């Protein structure tokens, strides 16, 4: 039985002092910065991650550069600096594409949805969602499909298109129903009906 590939920056290192000693300063800065991102401390994260990026660049560590760029994109999202976020995510994207890292490209695609949504470019966000939805369906990933449909519904609501939001939620509900998640499916249908009522 095969397991999906785990993104490299989510792999937990072995514990112990010697492990810390074996890590480069760039890796230590990266881990510190990622912790700040997770806690929403954008300013501190930016300092650590810029240091990490510089260290990875000096070492020629492409994976490190991609990971630091990705996290810097998150920092920019936290600060609502969407154009800067795109630059960082694009740099990570180019490296992941070069290395054939499909899982990371999917993750980055989801970040581009957030960027477009933040900028109020709902059409671009929805186009990105549709590409992701197509990929999840091709790879028989119902969890990813449902998450994407729910995200599309949220974007349609922001775009003041409640009818389309209702359609997305009904589709998500039908996927849940196919897997016997009747309570979740019913909740989504209820939301869809409330949205559809706004159109009538």
Secondary structure, DSSP 8 states (H G I E B T S, - for coil): -------GGG-----SHHHHHHS-HHHHHHHHHHHHHHTT-HHHHHHHHHHHHHHHHHHT-HHHHHHHHHHHHHHHHHTT-HHHHHHHHHHHHHHHHHTT-HHHHHHHHHHHHHHHHHHT-HHHHHHHHHHHHHHHHHTT-HHHHHHHHHHHHHHHHHTT-HHHHHHHHHHHHHHHHHTT-HHHHHHHHHHHHHHHHHH-
